[in-house]
């Protein structure tokens, strides 16, 4: 499920099975790579779906995040995870996975390889 797969904080790493599933569901153009744009679009879609009451925050009852993930995403320390903080944290996760800094994730990067 994409919403669960993308729930990574800046200090977390995707598991191999989750990464493989994410690659298949986010690679919209089918080129075998997940571009930064494809990832960003999926993150925005996921954040919008997660904010069920449309108050601008990912509340505890709306989206399953661990306490550590909530802390990691809450960049301003106000005790809440805004949609913007969620998206920013996801993009930091993308940067961590993009080992060769080419702006896309290949199969090895999605598996956590070099």
N, C-alpha and C positions, 0 to 999 in steps of 0.2 A: 504494500500500500504506500503510495507516494508520500502522503502526509506524514507517515511515521518515518519513512526513510530520510526525509529531508530534515527531520528534527535533530540536527546535530549542532552542537555549540562550537565555538571557535577552538576549544581544547579537546574536542571529541573526534574520533575517527570512525568512519563507516565500517561495518563488518563486511566481509567478503560477499555473503549472500545478499545483504541489503544493497551493497554497491552494484552488484550485477543486476538486481531488479531495478534500481534507479536508472541505470544506463539505458535499459530497454524502454522504460516508460517516459523518459525525458528527452531522448534522442528523436526529436520531432521530424527531422529531415532524413533520418535513416542512414546517415553516413558513418555510423559506428563510433562517433565521438559525441560527447556532450559539451557543446560550446558554452561559454560564459553566458551568452544571451539566452540559450535554451534553458540553462539552469536558473537564471534570473527570472525568466518568464514563469517557470514552474514554481519558484519560491513565491512570487507575487500571487499566483493563483492559489497556492496552498495557504498563504497568509490570509487572503481574502476569505477563503472557506473556513479557516480556523476561527476567525473573528465573527462568530455566529450572530452575536447581538449588535455588531457593527458599531461598537463604542471606541474602536481604535486600539484596543488592547486584546491580547491573547489571554483570556481569563482561565483559571484553573479548570473549570468545568467545560471549557470549549475545546481544549486541545491537550493531549497527554504529554506533559513534559515533566521530567524528574525535578526534584528540588535543585540539584546541581545545574541542570540545564536552564532552569528559570533564573538562577543566579548568574550564570554565564551570559545569558541573553540580556539581562537587565543592566545595560551599560551605564545608565545614569543613576542606578542604585535606589530608585524610588519604590522598589518592591513590586513593580508591575512590569510586564513585558508588552511593550507597544508593538504594533504591526511593523513599524520601522526598525525597532530593535531586533525583532525576529528576522526580518529580511537581511539586515546588516550582519547578524550572526551567521546566517546561512551562507552569505557570500564569503565570509571569512573562512568557513568550512570548505568552500570551493577552492579558495586560494591555497589552503593547506594540502588539498588533494592534488592540485595542479603542480606536480613536482618539477616539470620542465618549463613552467611558466609560459606555455604557448597559448593560453586562453581557452583551452578545451581539455576535457578529460578523456583519455583513451582507456582501453580495457585494463591495462596494467595499473594505471592510476586509480581506476575505479575499484580495483582489487587491493589497493593499498601498496602496490609494488613501486619500484623506482622509476 
